[in-house]
Amino acid sequence: MKNKQARAAMSHRAFRGISARHLGELIADLATRWDARCESARHERRHGARKRKAGAGPKYELVLVRTKAW
């Protein structure tokens, strides 16, 4: 989510009057549930458990090559 979108979401009337501490606790609680839901959806798409460990796979890197000017 971009910063502008986050500001717009936080200015919604549902969040007015909530202390920063309470909001932080709410976000922490929702974040764990959100992560669990996302992992559940990935599990269903894969039709089972992960095939590789998290973080496995190719590590792509941008390689800059200097070429002759035409």
All heavy atoms as TSV, in Angstrom:
chain	resi	resn	atom	element	x	y	z
A	1	MET	N	N	0.849	-1.166	0.000
A	1	MET	CA	C	0.000	0.000	0.000
A	1	MET	C	C	0.895	1.229	0.000
A	1	MET	O	O	1.853	1.308	0.738
A	1	MET	CB	C	-0.896	-0.019	1.237
A	1	MET	CG	C	-1.820	1.163	1.303
A	1	MET	SD	S	-2.862	1.203	2.762
A	1	MET	CE	C	-3.987	-0.091	2.421
A	2	LYS	N	N	0.580	2.164	-0.817
A	2	LYS	CA	C	1.387	3.375	-0.898
A	2	LYS	C	C	1.039	4.308	0.251
A	2	LYS	O	O	-0.026	4.207	0.854
A	2	LYS	CB	C	1.152	4.055	-2.231
A	2	LYS	CG	C	1.601	3.200	-3.386
A	2	LYS	CD	C	1.630	3.977	-4.649
A	2	LYS	CE	C	1.933	3.021	-5.755
A	2	LYS	NZ	N	2.851	3.318	-6.669
A	3	ASN	N	N	1.950	5.204	0.560
A	3	ASN	CA	C	1.794	6.113	1.678
A	3	ASN	C	C	0.529	6.962	1.544
A	3	ASN	O	O	-0.178	7.189	2.510
A	3	ASN	CB	C	3.034	7.005	1.793
A	3	ASN	CG	C	3.149	7.632	3.153
A	3	ASN	OD1	O	2.477	7.243	4.091
A	3	ASN	ND2	N	4.010	8.608	3.250
A	4	LYS	N	N	0.239	7.431	0.344
A	4	LYS	CA	C	-0.947	8.249	0.110
A	4	LYS	C	C	-2.219	7.441	0.384
A	4	LYS	O	O	-3.160	7.929	0.990
A	4	LYS	CB	C	-0.939	8.773	-1.323
A	4	LYS	CG	C	-1.967	9.818	-1.614
A	4	LYS	CD	C	-1.781	10.378	-3.016
A	4	LYS	CE	C	-2.755	11.489	-3.291
A	4	LYS	NZ	N	-2.595	12.058	-4.616
A	5	GLN	N	N	-2.218	6.178	-0.039
A	5	GLN	CA	C	-3.369	5.311	0.202
A	5	GLN	C	C	-3.520	5.027	1.692
A	5	GLN	O	O	-4.628	4.975	2.202
A	5	GLN	CB	C	-3.216	4.000	-0.558
A	5	GLN	CG	C	-3.284	4.151	-2.046
A	5	GLN	CD	C	-2.907	2.871	-2.766
A	5	GLN	OE1	O	-2.021	2.146	-2.315
A	5	GLN	NE2	N	-3.567	2.593	-3.871
A	6	ALA	N	N	-2.391	4.820	2.366
A	6	ALA	CA	C	-2.437	4.546	3.801
A	6	ALA	C	C	-3.011	5.739	4.542
A	6	ALA	O	O	-3.828	5.579	5.455
A	6	ALA	CB	C	-1.045	4.219	4.319
A	7	ARG	N	N	-2.597	6.949	4.167
A	7	ARG	CA	C	-3.131	8.148	4.808
A	7	ARG	C	C	-4.626	8.274	4.571
A	7	ARG	O	O	-5.381	8.622	5.478
A	7	ARG	CB	C	-2.411	9.389	4.281
A	7	ARG	CG	C	-1.534	10.016	5.316
A	7	ARG	CD	C	-0.935	11.320	4.855
A	7	ARG	NE	N	0.376	11.019	4.306
A	7	ARG	CZ	C	0.801	11.400	3.132
A	7	ARG	NH1	N	0.057	12.124	2.344
A	7	ARG	NH2	N	1.998	11.061	2.707
A	8	ALA	N	N	-5.056	7.971	3.353
A	8	ALA	CA	C	-6.480	8.055	3.037
A	8	ALA	C	C	-7.272	7.030	3.841
A	8	ALA	O	O	-8.347	7.326	4.357
A	8	ALA	CB	C	-6.701	7.838	1.545
A	9	ALA	N	N	-6.727	5.828	3.988
A	9	ALA	CA	C	-7.418	4.793	4.759
A	9	ALA	C	C	-7.505	5.185	6.226
A	9	ALA	O	O	-8.538	4.986	6.874
A	9	ALA	CB	C	-6.683	3.459	4.608
A	10	MET	N	N	-6.429	5.760	6.769
A	10	MET	CA	C	-6.412	6.115	8.185
A	10	MET	C	C	-7.274	7.336	8.480
A	10	MET	O	O	-7.642	7.577	9.617
A	10	MET	CB	C	-4.984	6.361	8.666
A	10	MET	CG	C	-4.136	5.112	8.613
A	10	MET	SD	S	-4.915	3.639	9.308
A	10	MET	CE	C	-5.182	4.153	10.968
A	11	SER	N	N	-7.625	8.123	7.474
A	11	SER	CA	C	-8.484	9.273	7.707
A	11	SER	C	C	-9.962	8.894	7.670
A	11	SER	O	O	-10.819	9.739	7.886
A	11	SER	CB	C	-8.194	10.360	6.673
A	11	SER	OG	O	-8.571	9.921	5.385
A	12	HIS	N	N	-10.251	7.625	7.419
A	12	HIS	CA	C	-11.634	7.153	7.408
A	12	HIS	C	C	-12.254	7.354	8.790
A	12	HIS	O	O	-11.595	7.239	9.812
A	12	HIS	CB	C	-11.671	5.671	7.019
A	12	HIS	CG	C	-13.048	5.168	6.750
A	12	HIS	ND1	N	-13.861	4.722	7.762
A	12	HIS	CD2	C	-13.754	5.056	5.603
A	12	HIS	CE1	C	-15.022	4.347	7.245
A	12	HIS	NE2	N	-14.969	4.542	5.934
A	13	ARG	N	N	-13.531	7.662	8.840
A	13	ARG	CA	C	-14.185	7.977	10.120
A	13	ARG	C	C	-14.157	6.815	11.106
A	13	ARG	O	O	-14.246	7.022	12.310
A	13	ARG	CB	C	-15.609	8.435	9.882
A	13	ARG	CG	C	-16.499	7.370	9.310
A	13	ARG	CD	C	-17.865	7.913	8.998
A	13	ARG	NE	N	-18.606	6.867	8.320
A	13	ARG	CZ	C	-19.853	6.571	8.576
A	13	ARG	NH1	N	-20.529	7.256	9.451
A	13	ARG	NH2	N	-20.432	5.606	7.930
A	14	ALA	N	N	-14.007	5.599	10.618
A	14	ALA	CA	C	-13.962	4.444	11.519
A	14	ALA	C	C	-12.726	4.484	12.409
A	14	ALA	O	O	-12.730	3.907	13.494
A	14	ALA	CB	C	-13.984	3.153	10.715
A	15	PHE	N	N	-11.660	5.168	11.991
A	15	PHE	CA	C	-10.412	5.205	12.756
A	15	PHE	C	C	-10.258	6.476	13.586
A	15	PHE	O	O	-9.300	6.617	14.323
A	15	PHE	CB	C	-9.209	5.062	11.826
A	15	PHE	CG	C	-9.149	3.722	11.168
A	15	PHE	CD1	C	-9.361	3.591	9.811
A	15	PHE	CD2	C	-8.894	2.584	11.910
A	15	PHE	CE1	C	-9.316	2.358	9.201
A	15	PHE	CE2	C	-8.848	1.342	11.315
A	15	PHE	CZ	C	-9.061	1.235	9.956
A	16	ARG	N	N	-11.175	7.398	13.490
A	16	ARG	CA	C	-11.076	8.634	14.265
A	16	ARG	C	C	-11.343	8.333	15.735
A	16	ARG	O	O	-12.256	7.607	16.091
A	16	ARG	CB	C	-12.062	9.672	13.761
A	16	ARG	CG	C	-11.701	10.154	12.377
A	16	ARG	CD	C	-12.630	11.214	11.899
A	16	ARG	NE	N	-12.388	11.445	10.481
A	16	ARG	CZ	C	-13.312	11.889	9.655
A	16	ARG	NH1	N	-14.517	12.164	10.071
A	16	ARG	NH2	N	-13.019	12.078	8.392
A	17	GLY	N	N	-10.537	8.897	16.590
A	17	GLY	CA	C	-10.730	8.732	18.020
A	17	GLY	C	C	-10.010	7.519	18.593
A	17	GLY	O	O	-10.074	7.284	19.791
A	18	ILE	N	N	-9.336	6.739	17.777
A	18	ILE	CA	C	-8.596	5.579	18.264
A	18	ILE	C	C	-7.180	6.038	18.609
A	18	ILE	O	O	-6.536	6.711	17.817
A	18	ILE	CB	C	-8.540	4.458	17.199
A	18	ILE	CG1	C	-9.935	3.917	16.945
A	18	ILE	CG2	C	-7.619	3.341	17.646
A	18	ILE	CD1	C	-9.990	2.852	15.876
A	19	SER	N	N	-6.724	5.658	19.787
A	19	SER	CA	C	-5.371	6.046	20.180
A	19	SER	C	C	-4.353	5.297	19.315
A	19	SER	O	O	-4.640	4.240	18.757
A	19	SER	CB	C	-5.126	5.724	21.652
A	19	SER	OG	O	-5.077	4.322	21.845
A	20	ALA	N	N	-3.157	5.859	19.236
A	20	ALA	CA	C	-2.100	5.242	18.432
A	20	ALA	C	C	-1.755	3.865	18.980
A	20	ALA	O	O	-1.503	2.928	18.221
A	20	ALA	CB	C	-0.865	6.139	18.421
A	21	ARG	N	N	-1.763	3.721	20.296
A	21	ARG	CA	C	-1.448	2.427	20.910
A	21	ARG	C	C	-2.497	1.376	20.540
A	21	ARG	O	O	-2.171	0.252	20.156
A	21	ARG	CB	C	-1.376	2.587	22.422
A	21	ARG	CG	C	-1.057	1.311	23.132
A	21	ARG	CD	C	-0.919	1.550	24.617
A	21	ARG	NE	N	-0.819	0.275	25.291
A	21	ARG	CZ	C	-1.402	-0.003	26.423
A	21	ARG	NH1	N	-2.106	0.906	27.041
A	21	ARG	NH2	N	-1.273	-1.186	26.963
A	22	HIS	N	N	-3.777	1.751	20.671
A	22	HIS	CA	C	-4.857	0.818	20.337
A	22	HIS	C	C	-4.819	0.446	18.856
A	22	HIS	O	O	-5.012	-0.714	18.488
A	22	HIS	CB	C	-6.208	1.423	20.705
A	22	HIS	CG	C	-7.347	0.497	20.491
A	22	HIS	ND1	N	-8.512	0.897	19.902
A	22	HIS	CD2	C	-7.504	-0.819	20.764
A	22	HIS	CE1	C	-9.342	-0.139	19.815
A	22	HIS	NE2	N	-8.750	-1.186	20.328
A	23	LEU	N	N	-4.545	1.436	18.011
A	23	LEU	CA	C	-4.463	1.182	16.573
A	23	LEU	C	C	-3.312	0.236	16.265
A	23	LEU	O	O	-3.446	-0.675	15.456
A	23	LEU	CB	C	-4.308	2.492	15.814
A	23	LEU	CG	C	-4.306	2.392	14.300
A	23	LEU	CD1	C	-5.607	1.776	13.795
A	23	LEU	CD2	C	-4.102	3.754	13.683
A	24	GLY	N	N	-2.177	0.419	16.927
A	24	GLY	CA	C	-1.036	-0.468	16.734
A	24	GLY	C	C	-1.353	-1.897	17.128
A	24	GLY	O	O	-0.974	-2.845	16.440
A	25	GLU	N	N	-2.070	-2.065	18.251
A	25	GLU	CA	C	-2.470	-3.404	18.689
A	25	GLU	C	C	-3.435	-4.038	17.696
A	25	GLU	O	O	-3.339	-5.228	17.391
A	25	GLU	CB	C	-3.108	-3.336	20.070
A	25	GLU	CG	C	-2.131	-2.980	21.174
A	25	GLU	CD	C	-2.834	-2.679	22.495
A	25	GLU	OE1	O	-4.086	-2.698	22.544
A	25	GLU	OE2	O	-2.117	-2.417	23.472
A	26	LEU	N	N	-4.351	-3.226	17.183
A	26	LEU	CA	C	-5.319	-3.714	16.196
A	26	LEU	C	C	-4.609	-4.165	14.925
A	26	LEU	O	O	-4.891	-5.240	14.391
A	26	LEU	CB	C	-6.331	-2.613	15.870
A	26	LEU	CG	C	-7.394	-2.926	14.840
A	26	LEU	CD1	C	-8.309	-4.043	15.332
A	26	LEU	CD2	C	-8.210	-1.685	14.538
A	27	ILE	N	N	-3.665	-3.376	14.455
A	27	ILE	CA	C	-2.918	-3.727	13.244
A	27	ILE	C	C	-2.109	-4.992	13.463
A	27	ILE	O	O	-2.062	-5.871	12.593
A	27	ILE	CB	C	-2.023	-2.546	12.814
A	27	ILE	CG1	C	-2.902	-1.412	12.293
A	27	ILE	CG2	C	-1.010	-2.974	11.768
A	27	ILE	CD1	C	-2.168	-0.125	12.053
A	28	ALA	N	N	-1.462	-5.115	14.621
A	28	ALA	CA	C	-0.671	-6.315	14.918
A	28	ALA	C	C	-1.556	-7.555	14.925
A	28	ALA	O	O	-1.183	-8.612	14.402
A	28	ALA	CB	C	0.032	-6.161	16.256
A	29	ASP	N	N	-2.744	-7.447	15.499
A	29	ASP	CA	C	-3.670	-8.578	15.550
A	29	ASP	C	C	-4.155	-8.945	14.146
A	29	ASP	O	O	-4.190	-10.116	13.778
A	29	ASP	CB	C	-4.859	-8.235	16.443
A	29	ASP	CG	C	-5.831	-9.394	16.589
A	29	ASP	OD1	O	-5.372	-10.550	16.673
A	29	ASP	OD2	O	-7.056	-9.138	16.631
A	30	LEU	N	N	-4.495	-7.941	13.370
A	30	LEU	CA	C	-4.997	-8.198	12.020
A	30	LEU	C	C	-3.903	-8.702	11.090
A	30	LEU	O	O	-4.179	-9.483	10.181
A	30	LEU	CB	C	-5.650	-6.944	11.450
A	30	LEU	CG	C	-6.941	-6.517	12.134
A	30	LEU	CD1	C	-7.432	-5.201	11.537
A	30	LEU	CD2	C	-8.008	-7.581	12.037
A	31	ALA	N	N	-2.660	-8.263	11.299
A	31	ALA	CA	C	-1.560	-8.673	10.420
A	31	ALA	C	C	-1.335	-10.178	10.495
A	31	ALA	O	O	-1.120	-10.831	9.469
A	31	ALA	CB	C	-0.285	-7.926	10.789
A	32	THR	N	N	-1.397	-10.753	11.700
A	32	THR	CA	C	-1.192	-12.202	11.820
A	32	THR	C	C	-2.319	-12.963	11.135
A	32	THR	O	O	-2.081	-13.969	10.475
A	32	THR	CB	C	-1.094	-12.622	13.292
A	32	THR	OG1	O	-2.248	-12.187	13.994
A	32	THR	CG2	C	0.138	-12.033	13.949
A	33	ARG	N	N	-3.527	-12.464	11.278
A	33	ARG	CA	C	-4.668	-13.121	10.614
A	33	ARG	C	C	-4.567	-12.987	9.106
A	33	ARG	O	O	-4.891	-13.908	8.360
A	33	ARG	CB	C	-5.981	-12.528	11.112
A	33	ARG	CG	C	-6.234	-12.834	12.557
A	33	ARG	CD	C	-7.492	-12.193	13.040
A	33	ARG	NE	N	-7.612	-12.341	14.470
A	33	ARG	CZ	C	-8.733	-12.172	15.117
A	33	ARG	NH1	N	-9.838	-11.838	14.469
A	33	ARG	NH2	N	-8.781	-12.316	16.415
A	34	TRP	N	N	-4.128	-11.819	8.630
A	34	TRP	CA	C	-3.978	-11.582	7.197
A	34	TRP	C	C	-2.924	-12.526	6.614
A	34	TRP	O	O	-3.124	-13.130	5.558
A	34	TRP	CB	C	-3.593	-10.134	6.957
A	34	TRP	CG	C	-3.351	-9.810	5.522
A	34	TRP	CD1	C	-2.161	-9.805	4.862
A	34	TRP	CD2	C	-4.338	-9.476	4.548
A	34	TRP	NE1	N	-2.337	-9.473	3.549
A	34	TRP	CE2	C	-3.663	-9.264	3.326
A	34	TRP	CE3	C	-5.717	-9.323	4.583
A	34	TRP	CZ2	C	-4.337	-8.919	2.165
A	34	TRP	CZ3	C	-6.373	-8.972	3.426
A	34	TRP	CH2	C	-5.692	-8.778	2.234
A	35	ASP	N	N	-1.789	-12.649	7.291
A	35	ASP	CA	C	-0.735	-13.548	6.824
A	35	ASP	C	C	-1.228	-14.990	6.766
A	35	ASP	O	O	-0.927	-15.716	5.817
A	35	ASP	CB	C	0.490	-13.464	7.729
A	35	ASP	CG	C	1.258	-12.171	7.543
A	35	ASP	OD1	O	1.112	-11.542	6.482
A	35	ASP	OD2	O	2.016	-11.811	8.469
A	36	ALA	N	N	-1.990	-15.403	7.774
A	36	ALA	CA	C	-2.520	-16.766	7.794
A	36	ALA	C	C	-3.481	-16.990	6.635
A	36	ALA	O	O	-3.463	-18.047	5.995
A	36	ALA	CB	C	-3.220	-17.033	9.118
A	37	ARG	N	N	-4.306	-16.000	6.338
A	37	ARG	CA	C	-5.261	-16.122	5.239
A	37	ARG	C	C	-4.535	-16.214	3.903
A	37	ARG	O	O	-4.879	-17.022	3.042
A	37	ARG	CB	C	-6.204	-14.925	5.218
A	37	ARG	CG	C	-7.287	-15.040	4.181
A	37	ARG	CD	C	-7.819	-13.657	3.820
A	37	ARG	NE	N	-8.598	-13.702	2.619
A	37	ARG	CZ	C	-8.099	-13.706	1.391
A	37	ARG	NH1	N	-6.816	-13.717	1.198
A	37	ARG	NH2	N	-8.879	-13.727	0.339
A	38	CYS	N	N	-3.501	-15.386	3.727
A	38	CYS	CA	C	-2.727	-15.424	2.478
A	38	CYS	C	C	-2.038	-16.771	2.303
A	38	CYS	O	O	-2.041	-17.339	1.207
A	38	CYS	CB	C	-1.702	-14.295	2.452
A	38	CYS	SG	S	-2.441	-12.662	2.274
A	39	GLU	N	N	-1.458	-17.289	3.364
A	39	GLU	CA	C	-0.786	-18.588	3.281
A	39	GLU	C	C	-1.795	-19.693	2.992
A	39	GLU	O	O	-1.512	-20.620	2.236
A	39	GLU	CB	C	-0.020	-18.887	4.561
A	39	GLU	CG	C	0.742	-20.193	4.526
A	39	GLU	CD	C	1.702	-20.327	3.356
A	39	GLU	OE1	O	2.331	-19.329	2.951
A	39	GLU	OE2	O	1.829	-21.448	2.827
A	40	SER	N	N	-2.989	-19.594	3.559
A	40	SER	CA	C	-4.035	-20.585	3.298
A	40	SER	C	C	-4.423	-20.584	1.818
A	40	SER	O	O	-4.601	-21.642	1.212
A	40	SER	CB	C	-5.259	-20.288	4.166
A	40	SER	OG	O	-6.312	-21.155	3.860
A	41	ALA	N	N	-4.545	-19.392	1.244
A	41	ALA	CA	C	-4.892	-19.295	-0.180
A	41	ALA	C	C	-3.777	-19.886	-1.045
A	41	ALA	O	O	-4.051	-20.591	-2.021
A	41	ALA	CB	C	-5.145	-17.837	-0.556
A	42	ARG	N	N	-2.514	-19.619	-0.682
A	42	ARG	CA	C	-1.396	-20.195	-1.443
A	42	ARG	C	C	-1.385	-21.714	-1.314
A	42	ARG	O	O	-1.117	-22.433	-2.281
A	42	ARG	CB	C	-0.071	-19.607	-0.948
A	42	ARG	CG	C	0.138	-18.169	-1.364
A	42	ARG	CD	C	1.539	-17.700	-1.051
A	42	ARG	NE	N	1.778	-17.573	0.359
A	42	ARG	CZ	C	1.694	-16.437	1.052
A	42	ARG	NH1	N	1.345	-15.326	0.435
A	42	ARG	NH2	N	1.936	-16.409	2.341
A	43	HIS	N	N	-1.705	-22.218	-0.134
A	43	HIS	CA	C	-1.758	-23.657	0.108
A	43	HIS	C	C	-2.809	-24.309	-0.802
A	43	HIS	O	O	-2.571	-25.365	-1.390
A	43	HIS	CB	C	-2.076	-23.910	1.577
A	43	HIS	CG	C	-2.050	-25.345	1.979
A	43	HIS	ND1	N	-0.943	-26.133	1.832
A	43	HIS	CD2	C	-2.994	-26.134	2.538
A	43	HIS	CE1	C	-1.204	-27.343	2.279
A	43	HIS	NE2	N	-2.450	-27.368	2.708
A	44	GLU	N	N	-3.959	-23.658	-0.927
A	44	GLU	CA	C	-5.021	-24.192	-1.796
A	44	GLU	C	C	-4.591	-24.166	-3.262
A	44	GLU	O	O	-4.858	-25.108	-4.000
A	44	GLU	CB	C	-6.303	-23.381	-1.612
A	44	GLU	CG	C	-7.026	-23.698	-0.325
A	44	GLU	CD	C	-8.329	-22.937	-0.209
A	44	GLU	OE1	O	-8.920	-22.586	-1.256
A	44	GLU	OE2	O	-8.744	-22.705	0.929
A	45	ARG	N	N	-3.933	-23.082	-3.699
A	45	ARG	CA	C	-3.484	-23.002	-5.097
A	45	ARG	C	C	-2.448	-24.064	-5.411
A	45	ARG	O	O	-2.402	-24.594	-6.521
A	45	ARG	CB	C	-2.909	-21.620	-5.393
A	45	ARG	CG	C	-3.939	-20.557	-5.611
A	45	ARG	CD	C	-3.329	-19.327	-6.260
A	45	ARG	NE	N	-2.178	-18.798	-5.560
A	45	ARG	CZ	C	-2.216	-17.858	-4.616
A	45	ARG	NH1	N	-3.378	-17.352	-4.254
A	45	ARG	NH2	N	-1.112	-17.435	-4.045
A	46	ARG	N	N	-1.592	-24.379	-4.423
A	46	ARG	CA	C	-0.541	-25.381	-4.638
A	46	ARG	C	C	-1.077	-26.801	-4.496
A	46	ARG	O	O	-0.394	-27.751	-4.839
A	46	ARG	CB	C	0.575	-25.206	-3.601
A	46	ARG	CG	C	1.434	-24.002	-3.784
A	46	ARG	CD	C	2.630	-24.055	-2.855
A	46	ARG	NE	N	2.272	-24.047	-1.459
A	46	ARG	CZ	C	2.355	-23.001	-0.634
A	46	ARG	NH1	N	2.792	-21.862	-1.087
A	46	ARG	NH2	N	2.003	-23.101	0.621
A	47	HIS	N	N	-2.273	-26.942	-3.944
A	47	HIS	CA	C	-2.852	-28.255	-3.651
A	47	HIS	C	C	-1.992	-29.031	-2.660
A	47	HIS	O	O	-1.767	-30.224	-2.817
A	47	HIS	CB	C	-3.056	-29.086	-4.924
A	47	HIS	CG	C	-3.927	-28.409	-5.924
A	47	HIS	ND1	N	-5.276	-28.234	-5.739
A	47	HIS	CD2	C	-3.641	-27.847	-7.115
A	47	HIS	CE1	C	-5.784	-27.604	-6.777
A	47	HIS	NE2	N	-4.806	-27.355	-7.631
A	48	GLY	N	N	-1.493	-28.339	-1.659
A	48	GLY	CA	C	-0.694	-29.004	-0.643
A	48	GLY	C	C	0.384	-28.103	-0.069
A	48	GLY	O	O	0.357	-26.891	-0.236
A	49	ALA	N	N	1.327	-28.730	0.583
A	49	ALA	CA	C	2.406	-27.998	1.244
A	49	ALA	C	C	3.405	-27.454	0.225
A	49	ALA	O	O	3.399	-27.846	-0.942
A	49	ALA	CB	C	3.117	-28.912	2.225
A	50	ARG	N	N	4.269	-26.584	0.703
A	50	ARG	CA	C	5.318	-26.014	-0.146
A	50	ARG	C	C	6.213	-27.110	-0.693
A	50	ARG	O	O	6.472	-28.100	-0.033
A	50	ARG	CB	C	6.195	-25.064	0.660
A	50	ARG	CG	C	5.502	-23.859	1.187
A	50	ARG	CD	C	6.493	-22.998	1.942
A	50	ARG	NE	N	7.448	-22.399	1.039
A	50	ARG	CZ	C	7.345	-21.170	0.554
A	50	ARG	NH1	N	6.341	-20.426	0.902
A	50	ARG	NH2	N	8.248	-20.704	-0.272
A	51	LYS	N	N	6.706	-26.902	-1.888
A	51	LYS	CA	C	7.636	-27.852	-2.488
A	51	LYS	C	C	9.082	-27.538	-2.094
A	51	LYS	O	O	9.919	-28.409	-2.032
A	51	LYS	CB	C	7.533	-27.809	-4.019
A	51	LYS	CG	C	6.134	-28.027	-4.549
A	51	LYS	CD	C	5.714	-29.464	-4.432
A	51	LYS	CE	C	4.434	-29.709	-5.179
A	51	LYS	NZ	N	3.255	-29.818	-4.380
A	52	ARG	N	N	9.356	-26.258	-1.854
A	52	ARG	CA	C	10.694	-25.815	-1.453
A	52	ARG	C	C	10.586	-24.976	-0.190
A	52	ARG	O	O	9.514	-24.493	0.163
A	52	ARG	CB	C	11.308	-24.938	-2.538
A	52	ARG	CG	C	11.552	-25.660	-3.831
A	52	ARG	CD	C	12.302	-24.766	-4.765
A	52	ARG	NE	N	11.331	-24.146	-5.669
A	52	ARG	CZ	C	11.626	-23.241	-6.562
A	52	ARG	NH1	N	12.846	-22.794	-6.672
A	52	ARG	NH2	N	10.728	-22.753	-7.357
A	53	LYS	N	N	11.705	-24.768	0.452
A	53	LYS	CA	C	11.735	-23.914	1.636
A	53	LYS	C	C	11.459	-22.470	1.237
A	53	LYS	O	O	11.717	-22.068	0.101
A	53	LYS	CB	C	13.106	-23.974	2.312
A	53	LYS	CG	C	13.395	-25.272	2.984
A	53	LYS	CD	C	14.736	-25.185	3.682
A	53	LYS	CE	C	15.046	-26.484	4.377
A	53	LYS	NZ	N	16.349	-26.436	5.052
A	54	ALA	N	N	10.946	-21.692	2.181
A	54	ALA	CA	C	10.718	-20.268	1.931
A	54	ALA	C	C	12.042	-19.598	1.609
A	54	ALA	O	O	13.050	-19.823	2.271
A	54	ALA	CB	C	10.085	-19.629	3.155
A	55	GLY	N	N	12.079	-18.803	0.552
A	55	GLY	CA	C	13.290	-18.110	0.143
A	55	GLY	C	C	14.145	-18.889	-0.835
A	55	GLY	O	O	15.143	-18.381	-1.333
A	56	ALA	N	N	13.781	-20.138	-1.106
A	56	ALA	CA	C	14.548	-20.945	-2.062
A	56	ALA	C	C	14.222	-20.487	-3.476
A	56	ALA	O	O	13.236	-19.824	-3.724
A	56	ALA	CB	C	14.204	-22.418	-1.900
A	57	GLY	N	N	15.050	-20.847	-4.377
A	57	GLY	CA	C	14.826	-20.487	-5.771
A	57	GLY	C	C	15.870	-19.514	-6.261
A	57	GLY	O	O	16.770	-19.109	-5.526
A	58	PRO	N	N	15.763	-19.141	-7.521
A	58	PRO	CA	C	16.789	-18.278	-8.103
A	58	PRO	C	C	16.776	-16.885	-7.485
A	58	PRO	O	O	15.732	-16.370	-7.104
A	58	PRO	CB	C	16.415	-18.225	-9.583
A	58	PRO	CG	C	14.982	-18.563	-9.633
A	58	PRO	CD	C	14.713	-19.467	-8.478
A	59	LYS	N	N	17.946	-16.310	-7.374
A	59	LYS	CA	C	18.108	-14.944	-6.889
A	59	LYS	C	C	18.483	-14.094	-8.098
A	59	LYS	O	O	19.595	-14.179	-8.598
A	59	LYS	CB	C	19.208	-14.866	-5.825
A	59	LYS	CG	C	19.045	-15.812	-4.667
A	59	LYS	CD	C	17.860	-15.439	-3.810
A	59	LYS	CE	C	17.774	-16.288	-2.578
A	59	LYS	NZ	N	16.769	-17.292	-2.600
A	60	TYR	N	N	17.543	-13.340	-8.579
A	60	TYR	CA	C	17.781	-12.536	-9.764
A	60	TYR	C	C	18.494	-11.251	-9.389
A	60	TYR	O	O	18.268	-10.674	-8.337
A	60	TYR	CB	C	16.468	-12.222	-10.469
A	60	TYR	CG	C	15.798	-13.454	-10.998
A	60	TYR	CD1	C	14.706	-14.005	-10.352
A	60	TYR	CD2	C	16.278	-14.086	-12.133
A	60	TYR	CE1	C	14.099	-15.154	-10.819
A	60	TYR	CE2	C	15.674	-15.236	-12.620
A	60	TYR	CZ	C	14.582	-15.757	-11.960
A	60	TYR	OH	O	13.991	-16.890	-12.433
A	61	GLU	N	N	19.379	-10.829	-10.269
A	61	GLU	CA	C	20.149	-9.629	-10.054
A	61	GLU	C	C	20.185	-8.845	-11.349
A	61	GLU	O	O	20.303	-9.428	-12.426
A	61	GLU	CB	C	21.577	-10.014	-9.658
A	61	GLU	CG	C	22.135	-9.211	-8.525
A	61	GLU	CD	C	23.518	-9.713	-8.168
A	61	GLU	OE1	O	24.485	-9.213	-8.752
A	61	GLU	OE2	O	23.586	-10.610	-7.316
A	62	LEU	N	N	20.082	-7.561	-11.249
A	62	LEU	CA	C	20.177	-6.711	-12.424
A	62	LEU	C	C	21.647	-6.523	-12.759
A	62	LEU	O	O	22.426	-6.072	-11.933
A	62	LEU	CB	C	19.516	-5.356	-12.153
A	62	LEU	CG	C	19.549	-4.354	-13.289
A	62	LEU	CD1	C	18.796	-4.910	-14.503
A	62	LEU	CD2	C	18.944	-3.050	-12.847
A	63	VAL	N	N	22.015	-6.899	-13.959
A	63	VAL	CA	C	23.408	-6.798	-14.385
A	63	VAL	C	C	23.496	-5.671	-15.408
A	63	VAL	O	O	22.798	-5.675	-16.413
A	63	VAL	CB	C	23.902	-8.117	-15.012
A	63	VAL	CG1	C	25.331	-7.978	-15.487
A	63	VAL	CG2	C	23.755	-9.249	-14.024
A	64	LEU	N	N	24.353	-4.714	-15.117
A	64	LEU	CA	C	24.538	-3.594	-16.033
A	64	LEU	C	C	25.746	-3.882	-16.911
A	64	LEU	O	O	26.827	-4.186	-16.430
A	64	LEU	CB	C	24.742	-2.299	-15.250
A	64	LEU	CG	C	23.585	-1.919	-14.342
A	64	LEU	CD1	C	23.942	-0.690	-13.531
A	64	LEU	CD2	C	22.324	-1.683	-15.129
A	65	VAL	N	N	25.541	-3.804	-18.211
A	65	VAL	CA	C	26.603	-4.090	-19.169
A	65	VAL	C	C	26.823	-2.836	-20.007
A	65	VAL	O	O	25.888	-2.271	-20.551
A	65	VAL	CB	C	26.219	-5.279	-20.073
A	65	VAL	CG1	C	27.304	-5.540	-21.099
A	65	VAL	CG2	C	25.942	-6.510	-19.239
A	66	ARG	N	N	28.066	-2.432	-20.103
A	66	ARG	CA	C	28.384	-1.267	-20.916
A	66	ARG	C	C	28.605	-1.736	-22.357
A	66	ARG	O	O	29.373	-2.651	-22.610
A	66	ARG	CB	C	29.618	-0.591	-20.379
A	66	ARG	CG	C	29.899	0.699	-21.067
A	66	ARG	CD	C	31.085	1.384	-20.436
A	66	ARG	NE	N	31.099	2.728	-20.906
A	66	ARG	CZ	C	31.246	3.785	-20.149
A	66	ARG	NH1	N	31.438	3.646	-18.873
A	66	ARG	NH2	N	31.235	4.979	-20.667
A	67	THR	N	N	27.927	-1.114	-23.270
A	67	THR	CA	C	28.076	-1.470	-24.676
A	67	THR	C	C	28.657	-0.278	-25.439
A	67	THR	O	O	28.647	0.853	-24.956
A	67	THR	CB	C	26.730	-1.856	-25.320
A	67	THR	OG1	O	25.847	-0.759	-25.213
A	67	THR	CG2	C	26.139	-3.058	-24.601
A	68	LYS	N	N	29.130	-0.551	-26.637
A	68	LYS	CA	C	29.663	0.532	-27.475
A	68	LYS	C	C	28.519	1.428	-27.921
A	68	LYS	O	O	27.430	0.960	-28.186
A	68	LYS	CB	C	30.342	-0.048	-28.719
A	68	LYS	CG	C	31.636	-0.724	-28.448
A	68	LYS	CD	C	32.234	-1.151	-29.766
A	68	LYS	CE	C	33.587	-1.769	-29.568
A	68	LYS	NZ	N	34.187	-2.168	-30.846
A	69	ALA	N	N	28.814	2.694	-28.032
A	69	ALA	CA	C	27.826	3.634	-28.569
A	69	ALA	C	C	27.752	3.439	-30.083
A	69	ALA	O	O	28.765	3.273	-30.741
A	69	ALA	CB	C	28.211	5.060	-28.223
A	70	TRP	N	N	26.614	3.472	-30.623
A	70	TRP	CA	C	26.446	3.261	-32.066
A	70	TRP	C	C	26.780	4.486	-32.801
A	70	TRP	O	O	26.607	5.514	-32.835
A	70	TRP	CB	C	25.028	2.824	-32.394
A	70	TRP	CG	C	24.749	1.479	-31.821
A	70	TRP	CD1	C	24.132	1.214	-30.650
A	70	TRP	CD2	C	25.127	0.210	-32.361
A	70	TRP	NE1	N	24.070	-0.127	-30.425
A	70	TRP	CE2	C	24.680	-0.775	-31.470
A	70	TRP	CE3	C	25.797	-0.196	-33.491
A	70	TRP	CZ2	C	24.868	-2.111	-31.680
A	70	TRP	CZ3	C	25.971	-1.542	-33.704
A	70	TRP	CH2	C	25.516	-2.491	-32.800
